[in-house]
Amino acid sequence: MAFDEAVHPDHFSTLRRTPFPHALIEQQLMQMGGGGVAGSSFRKQVLLAAGWPHDGLVPFAKHPQLASTTFNRIRLLLDGHNQPDTLLAALAG
């Protein structure tokens, strides 16, 4: 699996030198979406489909349990779905 480390609620309020898995997942989603504005839009679509109901102005640290659940759902599906449309379909199904 590309992201072996699970996302935990305390990751959103802690600092460390190496990136937390949710940051790496976001980077991967941006790349899958084509980078730039298209990548950002795709990342937002995936987060919404995975269960994150808030817009970009609400930080993950405000709802850490929901954020960790959302990112862990994405993390588990990223391994088998490396195309944007298949990932979105897997999250919807």
Gaussian input, Z-matrix of N, CA and C with variables (Angstrom, degrees):
# hf/3-21g

backbone

0 1
 N
 C     1     B1
 C     2     B2     1     A1
 N     3     B3     2     A2     1     D1
 C     4     B4     3     A3     2     D2
 C     5     B5     4     A4     3     D3
 N     6     B6     5     A5     4     D4
 C     7     B7     6     A6     5     D5
 C     8     B8     7     A7     6     D6
 N     9     B9     8     A8     7     D7
 C    10    B10     9     A9     8     D8
 C    11    B11    10    A10     9     D9
 N    12    B12    11    A11    10    D10
 C    13    B13    12    A12    11    D11
 C    14    B14    13    A13    12    D12
 N    15    B15    14    A14    13    D13
 C    16    B16    15    A15    14    D14
 C    17    B17    16    A16    15    D15
 N    18    B18    17    A17    16    D16
 C    19    B19    18    A18    17    D17
 C    20    B20    19    A19    18    D18
 N    21    B21    20    A20    19    D19
 C    22    B22    21    A21    20    D20
 C    23    B23    22    A22    21    D21
 N    24    B24    23    A23    22    D22
 C    25    B25    24    A24    23    D23
 C    26    B26    25    A25    24    D24
 N    27    B27    26    A26    25    D25
 C    28    B28    27    A27    26    D26
 C    29    B29    28    A28    27    D27
 N    30    B30    29    A29    28    D28
 C    31    B31    30    A30    29    D29
 C    32    B32    31    A31    30    D30
 N    33    B33    32    A32    31    D31
 C    34    B34    33    A33    32    D32
 C    35    B35    34    A34    33    D33
 N    36    B36    35    A35    34    D34
 C    37    B37    36    A36    35    D35
 C    38    B38    37    A37    36    D36
 N    39    B39    38    A38    37    D37
 C    40    B40    39    A39    38    D38
 C    41    B41    40    A40    39    D39
 N    42    B42    41    A41    40    D40
 C    43    B43    42    A42    41    D41
 C    44    B44    43    A43    42    D42
 N    45    B45    44    A44    43    D43
 C    46    B46    45    A45    44    D44
 C    47    B47    46    A46    45    D45
 N    48    B48    47    A47    46    D46
 C    49    B49    48    A48    47    D47
 C    50    B50    49    A49    48    D48
 N    51    B51    50    A50    49    D49
 C    52    B52    51    A51    50    D50
 C    53    B53    52    A52    51    D51
 N    54    B54    53    A53    52    D52
 C    55    B55    54    A54    53    D53
 C    56    B56    55    A55    54    D54
 N    57    B57    56    A56    55    D55
 C    58    B58    57    A57    56    D56
 C    59    B59    58    A58    57    D57
 N    60    B60    59    A59    58    D58
 C    61    B61    60    A60    59    D59
 C    62    B62    61    A61    60    D60
 N    63    B63    62    A62    61    D61
 C    64    B64    63    A63    62    D62
 C    65    B65    64    A64    63    D63
 N    66    B66    65    A65    64    D64
 C    67    B67    66    A66    65    D65
 C    68    B68    67    A67    66    D66
 N    69    B69    68    A68    67    D67
 C    70    B70    69    A69    68    D68
 C    71    B71    70    A70    69    D69
 N    72    B72    71    A71    70    D70
 C    73    B73    72    A72    71    D71
 C    74    B74    73    A73    72    D72
 N    75    B75    74    A74    73    D73
 C    76    B76    75    A75    74    D74
 C    77    B77    76    A76    75    D75
 N    78    B78    77    A77    76    D76
 C    79    B79    78    A78    77    D77
 C    80    B80    79    A79    78    D78
 N    81    B81    80    A80    79    D79
 C    82    B82    81    A81    80    D80
 C    83    B83    82    A82    81    D81
 N    84    B84    83    A83    82    D82
 C    85    B85    84    A84    83    D83
 C    86    B86    85    A85    84    D84
 N    87    B87    86    A86    85    D85
 C    88    B88    87    A87    86    D86
 C    89    B89    88    A88    87    D87
 N    90    B90    89    A89    88    D88
 C    91    B91    90    A90    89    D89
 C    92    B92    91    A91    90    D90
 N    93    B93    92    A92    91    D91
 C    94    B94    93    A93    92    D92
 C    95    B95    94    A94    93    D93
 N    96    B96    95    A95    94    D94
 C    97    B97    96    A96    95    D95
 C    98    B98    97    A97    96    D96
 N    99    B99    98    A98    97    D97
 C   100   B100    99    A99    98    D98
 C   101   B101   100   A100    99    D99
 N   102   B102   101   A101   100   D100
 C   103   B103   102   A102   101   D101
 C   104   B104   103   A103   102   D102
 N   105   B105   104   A104   103   D103
 C   106   B106   105   A105   104   D104
 C   107   B107   106   A106   105   D105
 N   108   B108   107   A107   106   D106
 C   109   B109   108   A108   107   D107
 C   110   B110   109   A109   108   D108
 N   111   B111   110   A110   109   D109
 C   112   B112   111   A111   110   D110
 C   113   B113   112   A112   111   D111
 N   114   B114   113   A113   112   D112
 C   115   B115   114   A114   113   D113
 C   116   B116   115   A115   114   D114
 N   117   B117   116   A116   115   D115
 C   118   B118   117   A117   116   D116
 C   119   B119   118   A118   117   D117
 N   120   B120   119   A119   118   D118
 C   121   B121   120   A120   119   D119
 C   122   B122   121   A121   120   D120
 N   123   B123   122   A122   121   D121
 C   124   B124   123   A123   122   D122
 C   125   B125   124   A124   123   D123
 N   126   B126   125   A125   124   D124
 C   127   B127   126   A126   125   D125
 C   128   B128   127   A127   126   D126
 N   129   B129   128   A128   127   D127
 C   130   B130   129   A129   128   D128
 C   131   B131   130   A130   129   D129
 N   132   B132   131   A131   130   D130
 C   133   B133   132   A132   131   D131
 C   134   B134   133   A133   132   D132
 N   135   B135   134   A134   133   D133
 C   136   B136   135   A135   134   D134
 C   137   B137   136   A136   135   D135
 N   138   B138   137   A137   136   D136
 C   139   B139   138   A138   137   D137
 C   140   B140   139   A139   138   D138
 N   141   B141   140   A140   139   D139
 C   142   B142   141   A141   140   D140
 C   143   B143   142   A142   141   D141
 N   144   B144   143   A143   142   D142
 C   145   B145   144   A144   143   D143
 C   146   B146   145   A145   144   D144
 N   147   B147   146   A146   145   D145
 C   148   B148   147   A147   146   D146
 C   149   B149   148   A148   147   D147
 N   150   B150   149   A149   148   D148
 C   151   B151   150   A150   149   D149
 C   152   B152   151   A151   150   D150
 N   153   B153   152   A152   151   D151
 C   154   B154   153   A153   152   D152
 C   155   B155   154   A154   153   D153
 N   156   B156   155   A155   154   D154
 C   157   B157   156   A156   155   D155
 C   158   B158   157   A157   156   D156
 N   159   B159   158   A158   157   D157
 C   160   B160   159   A159   158   D158
 C   161   B161   160   A160   159   D159
 N   162   B162   161   A161   160   D160
 C   163   B163   162   A162   161   D161
 C   164   B164   163   A163   162   D162
 N   165   B165   164   A164   163   D163
 C   166   B166   165   A165   164   D164
 C   167   B167   166   A166   165   D165
 N   168   B168   167   A167   166   D166
 C   169   B169   168   A168   167   D167
 C   170   B170   169   A169   168   D168
 N   171   B171   170   A170   169   D169
 C   172   B172   171   A171   170   D170
 C   173   B173   172   A172   171   D171
 N   174   B174   173   A173   172   D172
 C   175   B175   174   A174   173   D173
 C   176   B176   175   A175   174   D174
 N   177   B177   176   A176   175   D175
 C   178   B178   177   A177   176   D176
 C   179   B179   178   A178   177   D177
 N   180   B180   179   A179   178   D178
 C   181   B181   180   A180   179   D179
 C   182   B182   181   A181   180   D180
 N   183   B183   182   A182   181   D181
 C   184   B184   183   A183   182   D182
 C   185   B185   184   A184   183   D183
 N   186   B186   185   A185   184   D184
 C   187   B187   186   A186   185   D185
 C   188   B188   187   A187   186   D186
 N   189   B189   188   A188   187   D187
 C   190   B190   189   A189   188   D188
 C   191   B191   190   A190   189   D189
 N   192   B192   191   A191   190   D190
 C   193   B193   192   A192   191   D191
 C   194   B194   193   A193   192   D192
 N   195   B195   194   A194   193   D193
 C   196   B196   195   A195   194   D194
 C   197   B197   196   A196   195   D195
 N   198   B198   197   A197   196   D196
 C   199   B199   198   A198   197   D197
 C   200   B200   199   A199   198   D198
 N   201   B201   200   A200   199   D199
 C   202   B202   201   A201   200   D200
 C   203   B203   202   A202   201   D201
 N   204   B204   203   A203   202   D202
 C   205   B205   204   A204   203   D203
 C   206   B206   205   A205   204   D204
 N   207   B207   206   A206   205   D205
 C   208   B208   207   A207   206   D206
 C   209   B209   208   A208   207   D207
 N   210   B210   209   A209   208   D208
 C   211   B211   210   A210   209   D209
 C   212   B212   211   A211   210   D210
 N   213   B213   212   A212   211   D211
 C   214   B214   213   A213   212   D212
 C   215   B215   214   A214   213   D213
 N   216   B216   215   A215   214   D214
 C   217   B217   216   A216   215   D215
 C   218   B218   217   A217   216   D216
 N   219   B219   218   A218   217   D217
 C   220   B220   219   A219   218   D218
 C   221   B221   220   A220   219   D219
 N   222   B222   221   A221   220   D220
 C   223   B223   222   A222   221   D221
 C   224   B224   223   A223   222   D222
 N   225   B225   224   A224   223   D223
 C   226   B226   225   A225   224   D224
 C   227   B227   226   A226   225   D225
 N   228   B228   227   A227   226   D226
 C   229   B229   228   A228   227   D227
 C   230   B230   229   A229   228   D228
 N   231   B231   230   A230   229   D229
 C   232   B232   231   A231   230   D230
 C   233   B233   232   A232   231   D231
 N   234   B234   233   A233   232   D232
 C   235   B235   234   A234   233   D233
 C   236   B236   235   A235   234   D234
 N   237   B237   236   A236   235   D235
 C   238   B238   237   A237   236   D236
 C   239   B239   238   A238   237   D237
 N   240   B240   239   A239   238   D238
 C   241   B241   240   A240   239   D239
 C   242   B242   241   A241   240   D240
 N   243   B243   242   A242   241   D241
 C   244   B244   243   A243   242   D242
 C   245   B245   244   A244   243   D243
 N   246   B246   245   A245   244   D244
 C   247   B247   246   A246   245   D245
 C   248   B248   247   A247   246   D246
 N   249   B249   248   A248   247   D247
 C   250   B250   249   A249   248   D248
 C   251   B251   250   A250   249   D249
 N   252   B252   251   A251   250   D250
 C   253   B253   252   A252   251   D251
 C   254   B254   253   A253   252   D252
 N   255   B255   254   A254   253   D253
 C   256   B256   255   A255   254   D254
 C   257   B257   256   A256   255   D255
 N   258   B258   257   A257   256   D256
 C   259   B259   258   A258   257   D257
 C   260   B260   259   A259   258   D258
 N   261   B261   260   A260   259   D259
 C   262   B262   261   A261   260   D260
 C   263   B263   262   A262   261   D261
 N   264   B264   263   A263   262   D262
 C   265   B265   264   A264   263   D263
 C   266   B266   265   A265   264   D264
 N   267   B267   266   A266   265   D265
 C   268   B268   267   A267   266   D266
 C   269   B269   268   A268   267   D267
 N   270   B270   269   A269   268   D268
 C   271   B271   270   A270   269   D269
 C   272   B272   271   A271   270   D270
 N   273   B273   272   A272   271   D271
 C   274   B274   273   A273   272   D272
 C   275   B275   274   A274   273   D273
 N   276   B276   275   A275   274   D274
 C   277   B277   276   A276   275   D275
 C   278   B278   277   A277   276   D276

   B1=1.4483
   B2=1.5252
   B3=1.3039
   B4=1.4537
   B5=1.5338
   B6=1.3066
   B7=1.4656
   B8=1.5204
   B9=1.3174
   B10=1.4610
   B11=1.5249
   B12=1.3207
   B13=1.4602
   B14=1.5278
   B15=1.3132
   B16=1.4605
   B17=1.5271
   B18=1.3139
   B19=1.4596
   B20=1.5210
   B21=1.3374
   B22=1.4622
   B23=1.5252
   B24=1.3222
   B25=1.4672
   B26=1.5280
   B27=1.3226
   B28=1.4744
   B29=1.5242
   B30=1.3176
   B31=1.4577
   B32=1.5301
   B33=1.3173
   B34=1.4554
   B35=1.5285
   B36=1.3235
   B37=1.4686
   B38=1.5195
   B39=1.3255
   B40=1.4595
   B41=1.5231
   B42=1.3115
   B43=1.4601
   B44=1.5209
   B45=1.3344
   B46=1.4521
   B47=1.5249
   B48=1.3116
   B49=1.4712
   B50=1.5169
   B51=1.3275
   B52=1.4634
   B53=1.5277
   B54=1.3157
   B55=1.4690
   B56=1.5277
   B57=1.3036
   B58=1.4568
   B59=1.5244
   B60=1.3402
   B61=1.4664
   B62=1.5221
   B63=1.3229
   B64=1.4669
   B65=1.5282
   B66=1.3198
   B67=1.4696
   B68=1.5239
   B69=1.3230
   B70=1.4654
   B71=1.5281
   B72=1.3250
   B73=1.4652
   B74=1.5311
   B75=1.3322
   B76=1.4633
   B77=1.5274
   B78=1.3219
   B79=1.4689
   B80=1.5226
   B81=1.3293
   B82=1.4606
   B83=1.5239
   B84=1.3180
   B85=1.4614
   B86=1.5259
   B87=1.3234
   B88=1.4630
   B89=1.5239
   B90=1.3265
   B91=1.4650
   B92=1.5247
   B93=1.3249
   B94=1.4603
   B95=1.5215
   B96=1.3264
   B97=1.4567
   B98=1.5147
   B99=1.3061
   B100=1.4544
   B101=1.5101
   B102=1.3153
   B103=1.4571
   B104=1.5219
   B105=1.2970
   B106=1.4620
   B107=1.5143
   B108=1.3221
   B109=1.4651
   B110=1.5271
   B111=1.3334
   B112=1.4667
   B113=1.5290
   B114=1.3174
   B115=1.4607
   B116=1.5112
   B117=1.3149
   B118=1.4591
   B119=1.5235
   B120=1.3084
   B121=1.4656
   B122=1.5283
   B123=1.3265
   B124=1.4586
   B125=1.5285
   B126=1.3192
   B127=1.4730
   B128=1.5254
   B129=1.3255
   B130=1.4671
   B131=1.5235
   B132=1.3465
   B133=1.4690
   B134=1.5205
   B135=1.3323
   B136=1.4675
   B137=1.5215
   B138=1.3273
   B139=1.4642
   B140=1.5239
   B141=1.3113
   B142=1.4628
   B143=1.5246
   B144=1.3222
   B145=1.4671
   B146=1.5225
   B147=1.3347
   B148=1.4642
   B149=1.5221
   B150=1.3363
   B151=1.4612
   B152=1.5099
   B153=1.3398
   B154=1.4635
   B155=1.5307
   B156=1.3458
   B157=1.4578
   B158=1.5322
   B159=1.3140
   B160=1.4628
   B161=1.5241
   B162=1.3306
   B163=1.4606
   B164=1.5298
   B165=1.3100
   B166=1.4590
   B167=1.5185
   B168=1.3239
   B169=1.4560
   B170=1.5217
   B171=1.3194
   B172=1.4668
   B173=1.5278
   B174=1.3278
   B175=1.4684
   B176=1.5373
   B177=1.3224
   B178=1.4599
   B179=1.5233
   B180=1.3274
   B181=1.4675
   B182=1.5279
   B183=1.3061
   B184=1.4712
   B185=1.5268
   B186=1.3331
   B187=1.4745
   B188=1.5332
   B189=1.3223
   B190=1.4724
   B191=1.5270
   B192=1.3200
   B193=1.4650
   B194=1.5239
   B195=1.3174
   B196=1.4578
   B197=1.5261
   B198=1.3235
   B199=1.4641
   B200=1.5254
   B201=1.3237
   B202=1.4667
   B203=1.5248
   B204=1.3227
   B205=1.4654
   B206=1.5238
   B207=1.3202
   B208=1.4639
   B209=1.5205
   B210=1.3300
   B211=1.4628
   B212=1.5306
   B213=1.3070
   B214=1.4702
   B215=1.5242
   B216=1.3070
   B217=1.4702
   B218=1.5358
   B219=1.3156
   B220=1.4684
   B221=1.5211
   B222=1.3197
   B223=1.4707
   B224=1.5194
   B225=1.3148
   B226=1.4614
   B227=1.5245
   B228=1.3253
   B229=1.4610
   B230=1.5298
   B231=1.3240
   B232=1.4668
   B233=1.5189
   B234=1.3035
   B235=1.4658
   B236=1.5230
   B237=1.3029
   B238=1.4530
   B239=1.5207
   B240=1.3269
   B241=1.4615
   B242=1.5273
   B243=1.3288
   B244=1.4592
   B245=1.5231
   B246=1.3243
   B247=1.4628
   B248=1.5306
   B249=1.3303
   B250=1.4694
   B251=1.5206
   B252=1.3384
   B253=1.4649
   B254=1.5192
   B255=1.3329
   B256=1.4793
   B257=1.5278
   B258=1.3207
   B259=1.4680
   B260=1.5187
   B261=1.3319
   B262=1.4616
   B263=1.5213
   B264=1.3358
   B265=1.4635
   B266=1.5309
   B267=1.3248
   B268=1.4662
   B269=1.5240
   B270=1.3121
   B271=1.4543
   B272=1.5223
   B273=1.3108
   B274=1.4578
   B275=1.5300
   B276=1.3293
   B277=1.4640
   B278=1.4589
   A1=108.87
   A2=116.36
   A3=121.74
   A4=111.81
   A5=117.52
   A6=122.01
   A7=108.54
   A8=115.78
   A9=120.65
   A10=112.99
   A11=116.92
   A12=120.47
   A13=110.15
   A14=116.26
   A15=121.07
   A16=109.80
   A17=115.41
   A18=122.04
   A19=107.67
   A20=116.36
   A21=122.22
   A22=109.23
   A23=118.03
   A24=120.36
   A25=114.57
   A26=117.55
   A27=118.68
   A28=113.02
   A29=118.85
   A30=121.51
   A31=111.85
   A32=117.03
   A33=120.60
   A34=112.94
   A35=116.68
   A36=120.28
   A37=112.29
   A38=116.81
   A39=122.55
   A40=109.00
   A41=115.66
   A42=121.18
   A43=109.90
   A44=116.77
   A45=122.09
   A46=108.29
   A47=116.11
   A48=120.68
   A49=112.73
   A50=117.70
   A51=120.61
   A52=108.68
   A53=117.45
   A54=119.58
   A55=112.05
   A56=114.48
   A57=119.97
   A58=108.96
   A59=117.46
   A60=119.52
   A61=114.14
   A62=118.14
   A63=118.54
   A64=111.58
   A65=117.37
   A66=120.36
   A67=110.52
   A68=116.82
   A69=121.07
   A70=111.14
   A71=116.67
   A72=120.97
   A73=109.45
   A74=116.02
   A75=119.17
   A76=111.18
   A77=117.51
   A78=120.95
   A79=110.84
   A80=116.39
   A81=120.75
   A82=110.94
   A83=117.18
   A84=120.65
   A85=111.02
   A86=116.49
   A87=120.25
   A88=110.60
   A89=116.71
   A90=120.95
   A91=110.83
   A92=116.87
   A93=120.60
   A94=111.70
   A95=116.24
   A96=121.33
   A97=113.83
   A98=117.95
   A99=120.75
   A100=114.97
   A101=117.64
   A102=120.78
   A103=112.35
   A104=116.41
   A105=122.12
   A106=113.23
   A107=115.03
   A108=121.35
   A109=110.84
   A110=117.40
   A111=120.83
   A112=110.58
   A113=116.85
   A114=120.61
   A115=112.08
   A116=116.67
   A117=121.06
   A118=111.05
   A119=116.33
   A120=120.72
   A121=110.98
   A122=116.78
   A123=120.66
   A124=110.82
   A125=117.00
   A126=121.31
   A127=110.04
   A128=116.98
   A129=121.01
   A130=111.21
   A131=116.93
   A132=121.22
   A133=110.87
   A134=116.28
   A135=120.66
   A136=110.46
   A137=117.35
   A138=120.14
   A139=110.70
   A140=117.44
   A141=121.04
   A142=110.69
   A143=116.93
   A144=121.04
   A145=112.10
   A146=116.69
   A147=121.06
   A148=112.88
   A149=116.92
   A150=118.29
   A151=116.45
   A152=119.13
   A153=121.15
   A154=108.16
   A155=118.52
   A156=120.75
   A157=115.14
   A158=117.62
   A159=121.12
   A160=111.59
   A161=114.82
   A162=119.01
   A163=110.13
   A164=115.76
   A165=120.95
   A166=114.86
   A167=118.04
   A168=120.53
   A169=113.17
   A170=117.29
   A171=121.18
   A172=107.98
   A173=116.94
   A174=119.03
   A175=111.63
   A176=115.47
   A177=120.65
   A178=111.41
   A179=117.58
   A180=121.64
   A181=112.31
   A182=117.40
   A183=119.86
   A184=111.18
   A185=116.87
   A186=122.99
   A187=107.95
   A188=117.62
   A189=120.13
   A190=114.68
   A191=118.31
   A192=119.98
   A193=110.51
   A194=116.84
   A195=121.12
   A196=110.81
   A197=116.99
   A198=120.88
   A199=111.13
   A200=117.50
   A201=119.71
   A202=110.70
   A203=117.83
   A204=121.11
   A205=110.48
   A206=116.57
   A207=121.80
   A208=111.18
   A209=116.63
   A210=119.94
   A211=112.12
   A212=117.59
   A213=119.08
   A214=111.22
   A215=117.13
   A216=120.09
   A217=109.96
   A218=116.45
   A219=120.96
   A220=110.07
   A221=116.99
   A222=122.68
   A223=111.24
   A224=116.85
   A225=120.54
   A226=112.49
   A227=117.06
   A228=120.69
   A229=113.48
   A230=117.88
   A231=120.26
   A232=113.01
   A233=117.67
   A234=120.74
   A235=111.71
   A236=118.30
   A237=120.89
   A238=115.01
   A239=116.59
   A240=120.49
   A241=109.07
   A242=115.87
   A243=119.46
   A244=113.54
   A245=117.17
   A246=122.34
   A247=108.44
   A248=117.57
   A249=119.98
   A250=114.56
   A251=117.06
   A252=119.16
   A253=112.03
   A254=117.82
   A255=119.67
   A256=110.49
   A257=117.47
   A258=120.23
   A259=109.64
   A260=117.57
   A261=120.69
   A262=111.44
   A263=116.63
   A264=120.04
   A265=111.13
   A266=117.01
   A267=120.73
   A268=110.83
   A269=118.00
   A270=120.77
   A271=111.83
   A272=116.84
   A273=120.91
   A274=112.27
   A275=116.48
   A276=120.12
   A277=116.16
   D1=139.15
   D2=-177.50
   D3=-67.16
   D4=-34.35
   D5=-179.08
   D6=-120.63
   D7=88.41
   D8=-176.90
   D9=-73.96
   D10=-30.75
   D11=-176.94
   D12=-82.38
   D13=126.57
   D14=177.58
   D15=-72.32
   D16=154.28
   D17=177.13
   D18=-88.72
   D19=129.23
   D20=-179.54
   D21=-115.05
   D22=151.98
   D23=-178.80
   D24=-55.92
   D25=-33.29
   D26=-178.94
   D27=-73.00
   D28=-11.35
   D29=177.07
   D30=-63.42
   D31=-25.18
   D32=-175.67
   D33=-84.93
   D34=-5.31
   D35=178.97
   D36=-129.90
   D37=18.56
   D38=-177.43
   D39=-126.85
   D40=149.73
   D41=175.81
   D42=-111.85
   D43=146.90
   D44=172.28
   D45=-157.06
   D46=163.85
   D47=-176.63
   D48=-68.39
   D49=-42.23
   D50=179.99
   D51=-86.81
   D52=145.12
   D53=-177.82
   D54=-65.94
   D55=142.73
   D56=174.63
   D57=-71.81
   D58=158.38
   D59=-176.68
   D60=-60.46
   D61=-32.26
   D62=-179.76
   D63=-65.62
   D64=-33.40
   D65=176.99
   D66=-67.89
   D67=-39.72
   D68=178.05
   D69=-68.20
   D70=-36.44
   D71=177.40
   D72=-64.64
   D73=-43.22
   D74=178.33
   D75=-61.91
   D76=-40.46
   D77=177.10
   D78=-61.00
   D79=-44.39
   D80=179.71
   D81=-62.54
   D82=-41.99
   D83=179.32
   D84=-63.82
   D85=-39.99
   D86=177.91
   D87=-62.01
   D88=-42.18
   D89=178.88
   D90=-66.40
   D91=-43.77
   D92=179.02
   D93=-59.67
   D94=-35.53
   D95=-178.38
   D96=-80.58
   D97=-3.66
   D98=177.33
   D99=102.46
   D100=3.65
   D101=178.88
   D102=75.59
   D103=171.36
   D104=177.75
   D105=58.95
   D106=-142.86
   D107=-178.26
   D108=-65.27
   D109=-39.82
   D110=179.80
   D111=-64.45
   D112=-40.67
   D113=178.43
   D114=-65.87
   D115=-40.26
   D116=177.91
   D117=-65.02
   D118=-40.98
   D119=177.76
   D120=-64.05
   D121=-42.34
   D122=178.46
   D123=-63.80
   D124=-42.37
   D125=178.28
   D126=-58.22
   D127=-44.02
   D128=179.10
   D129=-63.77
   D130=-40.64
   D131=178.16
   D132=-61.27
   D133=-44.59
   D134=-178.58
   D135=-65.73
   D136=-44.71
   D137=178.99
   D138=-60.50
   D139=-42.01
   D140=178.37
   D141=-64.16
   D142=-45.32
   D143=-179.85
   D144=-65.21
   D145=-28.52
   D146=-178.53
   D147=-85.44
   D148=-8.15
   D149=175.41
   D150=120.51
   D151=4.06
   D152=178.72
   D153=-90.50
   D154=105.16
   D155=-172.66
   D156=-86.74
   D157=-1.42
   D158=-173.35
   D159=-94.91
   D160=155.90
   D161=178.41
   D162=-80.85
   D163=-175.54
   D164=-176.58
   D165=-69.96
   D166=-10.19
   D167=-179.68
   D168=-86.15
   D169=-13.53
   D170=179.55
   D171=-95.01
   D172=116.39
   D173=-178.68
   D174=-71.79
   D175=151.78
   D176=178.75
   D177=-60.95
   D178=-29.72
   D179=-178.89
   D180=-67.24
   D181=-18.83
   D182=178.87
   D183=-72.77
   D184=-30.31
   D185=178.49
   D186=-133.55
   D187=68.75
   D188=-172.16
   D189=-64.87
   D190=-34.79
   D191=-179.67
   D192=-67.18
   D193=-46.12
   D194=177.96
   D195=-63.86
   D196=-40.71
   D197=179.42
   D198=-63.63
   D199=-43.05
   D200=-179.81
   D201=-66.76
   D202=-39.04
   D203=176.89
   D204=-62.43
   D205=-44.21
   D206=179.43
   D207=-61.33
   D208=-49.82
   D209=-177.90
   D210=-67.45
   D211=-34.79
   D212=177.59
   D213=-67.80
   D214=-34.58
   D215=175.85
   D216=-63.66
   D217=-44.96
   D218=177.61
   D219=-64.04
   D220=-43.77
   D221=-177.93
   D222=-56.82
   D223=-42.91
   D224=-178.53
   D225=-69.06
   D226=-30.35
   D227=-177.90
   D228=-88.01
   D229=-22.10
   D230=-177.49
   D231=-62.59
   D232=-31.23
   D233=-176.78
   D234=-63.11
   D235=-40.77
   D236=-175.90
   D237=-97.98
   D238=-7.43
   D239=-176.24
   D240=-128.59
   D241=95.62
   D242=-176.68
   D243=-101.51
   D244=9.47
   D245=175.41
   D246=-114.01
   D247=141.34
   D248=-177.66
   D249=-54.82
   D250=-44.23
   D251=-176.69
   D252=-69.51
   D253=-35.52
   D254=179.77
   D255=-71.89
   D256=-34.33
   D257=178.16
   D258=-66.00
   D259=-46.86
   D260=179.25
   D261=-62.78
   D262=-38.90
   D263=178.39
   D264=-65.60
   D265=-39.53
   D266=178.68
   D267=-66.00
   D268=-37.72
   D269=178.16
   D270=-69.85
   D271=-32.40
   D272=179.36
   D273=-76.08
   D274=-27.23
   D275=-174.82
   D276=-95.08

